[in-house]
């Protein structure tokens, strides 16, 4: 059936309403809980990245981003990490879906000038501008956060700080307070034990999506294709044709650079065809179950609040009534959500408006939740493991150099991109929509170029660790919305409203 791009948007809206009416009763009857991260923003994981470093191909980069939509100007306390949250990065390296290696982050907060009305001040009250995280030049840091990084293997815990005090990099307040923010931020890069490098702090959010259009019942903008991209727009990895809802917003980020031989079960690097080259990864946030007298609570007394492996599984695949259970459970128990994976509601919506999709059960989506090709090229039938939402990365596949990375990753022939791990440049909105549409089953038959028209991040990624762009300036930052600048290949560079 031919899809008419000009009618896709209203057709999507009508189809979504009809299908939700058919399915809402079955979910509402037994699951009434509200998604917990909507009530606990500090514990909300916005994005999880895992990729082989283009800077050092013998190392893997893990990035855990939390606390979404941080408005750069939103003082006076801005955006500290939550000392009450345990942040974890988890690695499965023997194909069973169970973490074999965990990296934990814990933060502490200190106020050095309790009489000052803001978290950061410089160039006033005789306090010099903030040019350092500690020592001379740091007098204006009223709110200081330090953190510890711990590695857990089996029953062994190892403090990775290497005798250092690690300082989280604060947000970019503005040019008077922090006149050389790039230099200040670089002071937050530390080398830990075993050659690991770390960064924690506020950064420019690298994600890109027309979020308002997506959640307005897939009401994509006609000027950007209405949900199906033209060949020219689809081939453009460097411009946006619709507003990026994350432009101008910051996010809190924890970033590790880890030697590959520390992550594999055999303690060495392997070629891509060896199944031991493949690891499964995900990030979690947890809170202590007992908040009363928390200082005396057991260190093991943690309740998981959120987890993230593959992007958009919870948002686009899992039903609302099951999102909390999914967030709090372990990946090895994901068989309970198999019906969502094997017959996604979004695929039914696509089918109802004429987009060809494979029939259920959707076994073509199993590479996202099991160890198999095209990511685990060396895996056999007995290596798939349980259904588990893990971001799987083949550490034997070389990284694609900066400037040559393709936003559609594996779908565009860039084997170092999602779903083989995930990089900040990967356009997971378009990739995920096309995967649900069936492109992994047959790219010719099910290759509709679904997309929102937002093809690149609004923040300039860097070519060296920690890769994510510095935090937006609180005084001078702007956002890109409908009717505003930010879509350079649209008339006048203005992002379309319709």
JORA-V683137 format. One record per residue. N is the residue number from 0. RES is the residue in one letter. PSI is psi in whole degrees, -180 to 180 (999 if undefined). OMEGA is omega in degrees with one decimal (* if undefined). NEAR is the number of other ideal C-beta (glycine too) atoms within 8 Angstrom. Layout:
n	res	psi	omega	near
N	RES	PSI	OMEGA	NEAR
N	RES	PSI	OMEGA	NEAR
This chain:
n	res	psi	omega	near
0	X	134	179.1	4
1	X	133	178.1	4
2	X	125	177.0	10
3	X	114	-173.7	6
4	X	-34	-176.1	9
5	X	-18	-179.8	6
6	X	3	-174.8	7
7	X	-42	-174.4	14
8	X	-55	177.9	12
9	X	-32	178.7	7
10	X	-41	177.1	10
11	X	-45	-177.6	15
12	X	-46	-179.5	11
13	X	-42	-179.4	8
14	X	-41	179.8	11
15	X	-44	-179.4	11
16	X	-42	-179.1	9
17	X	-44	-178.0	9
18	X	-35	176.7	12
19	X	-37	177.7	8
20	X	-35	-179.9	7
21	X	-32	-170.1	6
22	X	-18	-171.4	10
23	X	-36	-177.6	8
24	X	-39	-177.2	6
25	X	-31	-180.0	6
26	X	-40	-173.4	12
27	X	-25	-174.7	9
28	X	-37	-171.7	6
29	X	-11	-177.4	6
30	X	102	-176.5	12
31	X	-5	-174.3	5
32	X	145	175.4	7
33	X	147	177.9	6
34	X	124	-169.8	10
35	X	-30	-177.0	12
36	X	-18	173.6	12
37	X	-22	179.1	7
38	X	-2	-177.4	6
39	X	72	-172.8	10
40	X	-35	-177.9	8
41	X	-28	-179.5	9
42	X	1	-176.7	13
43	X	121	175.6	12
44	X	118	-179.3	15
45	X	-41	-177.1	10
46	X	150	175.3	11
47	X	124	-178.7	15
48	X	145	173.0	12
49	X	121	-178.5	13
50	X	155	174.7	12
51	X	132	-172.4	15
52	X	125	172.7	12
53	X	-21	179.0	9
54	X	-42	179.6	6
55	X	92	-173.6	6
56	X	-6	175.3	8
57	X	11	-178.0	7
58	X	157	178.1	11
59	X	142	176.4	15
60	X	128	173.7	14
61	X	130	-178.6	13
62	X	125	176.6	15
63	X	111	178.8	13
64	X	135	-176.6	15
65	X	162	172.6	16
66	X	84	-169.8	11
67	X	165	171.6	10
68	X	53	177.5	6
69	X	111	178.1	14
70	X	118	-172.7	7
71	X	-29	-176.6	14
72	X	3	-169.4	7
73	X	72	173.8	8
74	X	-174	5.7	10
75	X	-10	-176.2	6
76	X	-18	177.7	7
77	X	-133	-160.2	14
78	X	64	178.5	9
79	X	154	167.0	11
80	X	155	-177.9	15
81	X	114	178.5	8
82	X	-17	179.1	8
83	X	1	-178.2	7
84	X	138	169.6	13
85	X	115	178.6	11
86	X	130	-175.6	14
87	X	144	170.8	12
88	X	125	-170.5	12
89	X	140	-175.1	12
90	X	126	168.4	12
91	X	122	-178.0	14
92	X	12	177.3	11
93	X	22	169.1	6
94	X	18	179.9	12
95	X	0	177.7	8
96	X	-2	-177.5	11
97	X	133	-178.4	6
98	X	132	174.9	7
99	X	-16	-175.9	10
100	X	132	-179.0	12
101	X	137	174.0	11
102	X	123	-176.3	15
103	X	142	173.2	12
104	X	130	173.3	14
105	X	136	-174.7	10
106	X	151	173.4	14
107	X	146	-177.5	8
108	X	139	178.6	9
109	X	138	174.1	8
110	X	119	-174.5	8
111	X	-23	179.8	7
112	X	75	-172.1	7
113	X	-16	178.7	6
114	X	-10	-179.4	3
115	X	140	-171.1	8
116	X	-9	-177.4	3
117	X	161	-178.3	9
118	X	-23	-175.8	10
119	X	135	179.4	15
120	X	144	178.1	12
121	X	139	-178.7	14
122	X	9	177.7	8
123	X	159	173.8	6
124	X	25	-178.5	5
125	X	7	179.5	3
126	X	126	-178.4	9
127	X	161	174.2	9
128	X	153	-178.6	11
129	X	115	179.6	16
130	X	0	-177.6	11
131	X	154	177.7	10
132	X	-19	178.3	9
133	X	156	178.6	6
134	X	-160	179.2	5
135	X	134	-177.4	5
136	X	-6	-179.6	9
137	X	8	-175.0	12
138	X	-28	-178.4	8
139	X	-2	177.5	12
140	X	93	177.3	11
141	X	-44	178.6	13
142	X	112	-179.9	13
143	X	132	175.1	11
144	X	130	171.8	13
145	X	163	-177.7	11
146	X	162	177.1	12
147	X	144	175.5	10
148	X	126	-177.9	15
149	X	137	175.7	11
150	X	132	-179.7	11
151	X	124	173.3	11
152	X	115	-175.2	8
153	X	-123	178.3	5
154	X	4	-176.8	2
155	X	136	176.9	6
156	X	134	179.7	6
157	X	123	174.8	9
158	X	121	-175.6	8
159	X	-2	-174.7	13
160	X	-22	176.6	11
161	X	38	177.9	7
162	X	6	-177.6	3
163	X	155	166.2	7
164	X	118	-177.3	6
165	X	126	-179.3	12
166	X	130	172.8	11
167	X	140	-178.7	13
168	X	124	-178.9	13
169	X	171	177.7	13
170	X	165	179.5	12
171	X	98	-175.1	12
172	X	-43	-179.3	13
173	X	171	-170.2	10
174	X	-27	177.6	8
175	X	-43	-176.5	8
176	X	-41	-176.8	13
177	X	81	-171.5	14
178	X	-20	177.6	9
179	X	75	-173.8	7
180	X	-36	-179.6	11
181	X	-42	178.7	7
182	X	-40	178.1	8
183	X	-44	-178.6	14
184	X	-38	-177.6	11
185	X	-25	176.6	7
186	X	-15	179.7	10
187	X	8	175.1	13
188	X	123	-176.5	9
189	X	149	171.4	9
190	X	125	-177.3	6
191	X	-170	175.0	13
192	X	153	174.9	9
193	X	19	178.1	7
194	X	13	177.6	7
195	X	141	171.5	14
196	X	152	-175.4	11
197	X	150	171.1	14
198	X	140	171.9	13
199	X	133	179.1	15
200	X	-174	179.0	13
201	X	135	-178.9	14
202	X	166	171.2	16
203	X	131	-177.8	13
204	X	122	-177.7	14
205	X	-10	-173.9	13
206	X	155	-180.0	10
207	X	129	-177.9	14
208	X	148	168.8	11
209	X	81	-169.5	15
210	X	-40	-179.6	8
211	X	-41	179.2	9
212	X	-40	-177.8	12
213	X	-45	-175.9	11
214	X	-5	169.7	6
215	X	56	179.2	7
216	X	46	176.9	8
217	X	43	-175.8	12
218	X	66	-175.0	8
219	X	153	-172.0	17
220	X	131	-175.4	14
221	X	-33	-179.5	10
222	X	-18	177.3	9
223	X	8	177.5	15
224	X	-11	178.5	14
225	X	19	178.3	11
226	X	-16	175.2	12
227	X	120	-172.1	11
228	X	145	171.6	12
229	X	165	-179.3	7
230	X	-38	-178.4	7
231	X	-45	179.5	6
232	X	-40	-178.2	13
233	X	-30	-178.2	9
234	X	-7	-175.6	6
235	X	108	-178.4	10
236	X	1	-170.0	8
237	X	2	-179.8	5
238	X	156	176.6	9
239	X	139	179.8	17
240	X	-1	175.2	15
241	X	161	-176.0	16
242	X	136	173.8	16
243	X	113	-175.3	14
244	X	-19	-178.1	9
245	X	-5	-178.4	13
246	X	130	177.7	12
247	X	-2	178.8	10
248	X	149	177.8	14
249	X	173	178.4	14
250	X	153	176.4	16
251	X	138	-170.6	14
252	X	140	170.4	15
253	X	126	-172.3	13
254	X	131	176.4	15
255	X	143	168.7	13
256	X	117	-170.2	12
257	X	133	175.4	11
258	X	138	-178.3	11
259	X	-37	-176.5	12
260	X	-10	173.3	9
261	X	-18	-172.3	10
262	X	-26	-178.1	12
263	X	155	-176.9	15
264	X	-28	-179.3	7
265	X	0	177.7	6
266	X	28	178.1	6
267	X	169	175.1	6
268	X	143	-178.0	9
269	X	157	174.8	11
270	X	160	-173.3	6
271	X	-29	-177.4	10
272	X	-5	178.4	7
273	X	126	-177.1	9
274	X	-22	179.5	11
275	X	-9	176.6	10
276	X	-13	-171.8	14
277	X	131	174.2	15
278	X	154	174.1	13
279	X	133	-172.1	17
280	X	154	169.1	17
281	X	162	178.6	13
282	X	152	179.3	14
283	X	157	166.5	13
284	X	142	-177.7	16
285	X	152	173.6	11
286	X	153	177.1	13
287	X	140	-177.6	12
288	X	-32	179.4	7
289	X	118	179.7	8
290	X	-19	178.7	6
291	X	133	-177.9	4
292	X	49	-173.4	6
293	X	-32	-178.8	9
294	X	-22	-178.0	4
295	X	3	-179.3	4
296	X	154	-179.4	10
297	X	140	177.2	4
298	X	-16	179.0	4
299	X	1	-172.5	4
300	X	61	-176.0	8
301	X	143	175.3	9
302	X	125	-179.5	8
303	X	133	179.4	12
304	X	-40	-174.5	14
305	X	150	171.0	12
306	X	156	177.5	12
307	X	126	173.2	12
308	X	-96	173.8	13
309	X	143	178.2	13
310	X	145	168.4	10
311	X	2	177.0	10
312	X	-51	-179.6	11
313	X	-39	-175.9	9
314	X	-44	-169.8	6
315	X	-16	-174.2	8
316	X	-49	-175.1	12
317	X	133	177.7	11
318	X	150	-176.0	10
319	X	-39	-178.8	8
320	X	-13	-180.0	10
321	X	-1	-174.3	12
322	X	-42	-179.4	11
323	X	-45	179.8	11
324	X	-41	177.2	9
325	X	-45	-177.3	11
326	X	-38	-172.5	14
327	X	-12	-176.2	9
328	X	172	178.9	10
329	X	151	-179.5	5
330	X	-33	-177.7	13
331	X	-10	177.6	9
332	X	14	-173.3	7
333	X	-3	174.9	15
334	X	-26	179.1	7
335	X	-18	179.8	7
336	X	15	-173.9	12
337	X	-34	-178.6	9
338	X	-33	177.1	6
339	X	-39	-179.6	12
340	X	-40	-170.6	14
341	X	-9	176.3	10
342	X	68	-174.2	10
343	X	140	177.0	12
344	X	-37	-179.6	10
345	X	-36	177.1	10
346	X	-37	177.9	14
347	X	-37	177.0	10
348	X	-46	178.1	13
349	X	-46	-177.9	13
350	X	-37	-175.2	10
351	X	-19	179.9	9
352	X	11	172.6	11
353	X	2	174.4	9
354	X	121	-178.7	10
355	X	130	175.7	10
356	X	152	178.8	11
357	X	154	176.8	9
358	X	152	173.3	3
359	X	152	0.5	7
360	X	142	-173.5	5
361	X	74	180.0	13
362	X	-16	177.6	6
363	X	-17	179.1	9
364	X	-5	-177.4	13
365	X	-30	176.7	11
366	X	-18	176.4	12
367	X	-21	-174.2	11
368	X	7	175.8	12
369	X	164	178.5	11
370	X	108	179.3	13
371	X	172	176.0	10
372	X	152	10.5	7
373	X	-1	-178.9	6
374	X	-54	179.2	13
375	X	83	-175.9	13
376	X	-21	179.6	9
377	X	4	-178.0	11
378	X	139	174.3	12
379	X	-179	-178.6	6
380	X	-30	-178.4	4
381	X	3	-176.2	4
382	X	-2	-171.7	11
383	X	-34	-178.5	9
384	X	-176	-179.1	9
385	X	162	169.8	9
386	X	118	-175.5	10
387	X	128	178.9	13
388	X	94	176.0	11
389	X	143	171.6	13
390	X	104	-174.1	13
391	X	138	-176.8	14
392	X	125	173.5	15
393	X	103	-175.5	13
394	X	-9	178.4	14
395	X	-11	177.7	10
396	X	121	-176.2	10
397	X	148	177.3	6
398	X	149	173.9	10
399	X	130	-178.2	11
400	X	152	173.8	7
401	X	142	-177.1	7
402	X	-18	179.1	4
403	X	-2	179.5	7
404	X	141	179.8	12
405	X	137	-174.9	11
406	X	-27	-179.9	13
407	X	8	172.2	12
408	X	-127	-176.0	16
409	X	-32	-179.2	13
410	X	-23	-179.9	9
411	X	16	178.2	9
412	X	7	177.8	6
413	X	93	-172.3	12
414	X	-9	179.4	8
415	X	6	-177.5	14
416	X	169	-177.8	18
417	X	136	15.9	13
418	X	9	170.2	14
419	X	92	-169.9	14
420	X	-164	177.3	16
421	X	134	177.3	14
422	X	160	177.8	12
423	X	-26	-177.6	10
424	X	-16	-174.7	11
425	X	128	-179.7	12
426	X	81	-171.0	14
427	X	-23	176.4	10
428	X	-52	-178.6	13
429	X	-40	-179.4	14
430	X	-46	-178.2	15
431	X	-43	179.9	11
432	X	-39	-179.2	11
433	X	-32	174.8	13
434	X	-44	176.5	12
435	X	-34	177.9	14
436	X	-14	172.8	14
437	X	12	-175.2	15
438	X	-26	177.6	11
439	X	-22	178.7	7
440	X	-43	-178.6	9
441	X	105	-174.2	9
442	X	-23	179.0	7
443	X	-45	-176.3	5
444	X	-34	-175.0	8
445	X	45	-173.5	13
446	X	29	178.8	9
447	X	127	-176.4	11
448	X	68	179.5	10
449	X	138	179.0	12
450	X	160	-178.0	15
451	X	-7	-179.6	13
452	X	2	173.8	15
453	X	107	-167.6	15
454	X	-6	-177.1	15
455	X	158	178.7	12
456	X	150	176.4	13
457	X	-11	176.6	12
458	X	140	-175.9	12
459	X	110	178.0	5
460	X	151	179.6	12
461	X	160	-178.1	8
462	X	0	-178.9	7
463	X	162	179.3	5
464	X	134	12.4	11
465	X	13	170.2	9
466	X	-44	-179.2	11
467	X	147	-175.1	13
468	X	152	176.7	10
469	X	155	-179.5	8
470	X	145	175.1	14
471	X	148	-178.9	11
472	X	125	-178.7	11
473	X	-30	-179.2	14
474	X	-39	-166.6	9
475	X	6	-176.3	7
476	X	154	177.6	10
477	X	165	177.5	6
478	X	163	176.7	8
479	X	111	-179.4	14
480	X	178	177.0	9
481	X	130	-179.3	9
482	X	5	179.4	7
483	X	166	178.2	11
484	X	152	178.4	7
485	X	-6	179.7	13
486	X	85	-166.1	15
487	X	-26	-178.8	7
488	X	9	171.8	7
489	X	162	-178.9	11
490	X	124	179.2	4
491	X	7	-177.8	4
492	X	13	-176.1	8
493	X	132	178.6	10
494	X	137	-175.5	15
495	X	150	171.9	15
496	X	-42	-177.8	6
497	X	999	*	5
